């Protein structure tokens, strides 16, 4: 039985400085920005790192 895997589009608005940093990181790996971001998102430790970033942001802004 084949699994039908759909795709979705994620659109991001980011500032120029962050985009430049992403371009630099991607270039070091011989990738374009889109592929670099996708690879980062599928890394095994992404969920843990993302949760940590959210927790730190909430602490910074005083979110209960």
LUMZA-400335 format. One record per residue: x negated, y, z negated of N, C-alpha, C in turn. Coordinates in steps of 0.1 Angstrom, whole numbers, plus 5000, padded with zeros to 4 digits. Layout:
BEGIN
XYZXYZXYZ ...
end
This chain:
BEGIN
499249885000500050005000499150125000 499350225009498650345010499150445000 498250524995498650634986498650764994 499750834994499850965001499351074992 498251124995497651234987497851364994 498651454988498851584995497851684991 497851794997496851894994497652024991 497052114984497652244980496552344983 497052474984496152584986496052664973 494852694969494552774957493852904962 494453014960493953144964493453214952 492253264952491653334941491253474945 491453574936490953704938489853724928 488653744933487453764924486753884928 485953944919485254064922483954024930 483454134936482254114945481054054938 480854094926479654044918479753894916 480953844912481053704910480953624923 481553684934481453614947479953604951 479253714949477753704952477053594944 477353584931476753484923477153344928 478453324932478853194937478153164950 477953264959477253244971475853204969 475153264959473753224956473653084951 474653044941474552914936474852804947 475852844956476152754967474952734977 474352854980473252854989472052764984 471852764971470752684965470952534968 472252504969472652364971472952334986 472752434995473052415009474552395012 475352465004476752455005477452595008 478652595013479352715014480152735000 480652844998481352884985482452784982 483352764992484452684990484052544986 483152474993482652344989482052344975 481252444972480652454959481752464948 482752544949483752564939484552424938 484852364949485552234948484752134941 483452124944482552024937482552054922 482452184919482452224904483752174897 484852194904486152154898486252004896 485651924905485851784903484751714895 483851794889482751744881483451674869 482851564864483351494852483551574840 482651674838482751754825483551884827 484151904839484852024841485952054831 486851954828487951974818487452024805 486351954800485751994787485252134788 484452174798483952304799484952414801 486052374808487152474810487852494797 488152394789488852404776487952494767 486652474767485752554759485852704763 485852724776485952864781487252934777 488352854778489652914774489652934759 489152844751489152864736488352994733 487153004739486353124736486953254740 487653254752488353364756489553404747 490253304742491353324733490853384720 489653334715489053384703488653534705 488053564716487653694719488853794719 489953754725491153844726492053824713 491653744704492453724692493853654694 493853564704495153494707495253384696 496353374690496553274679496653134685 
end
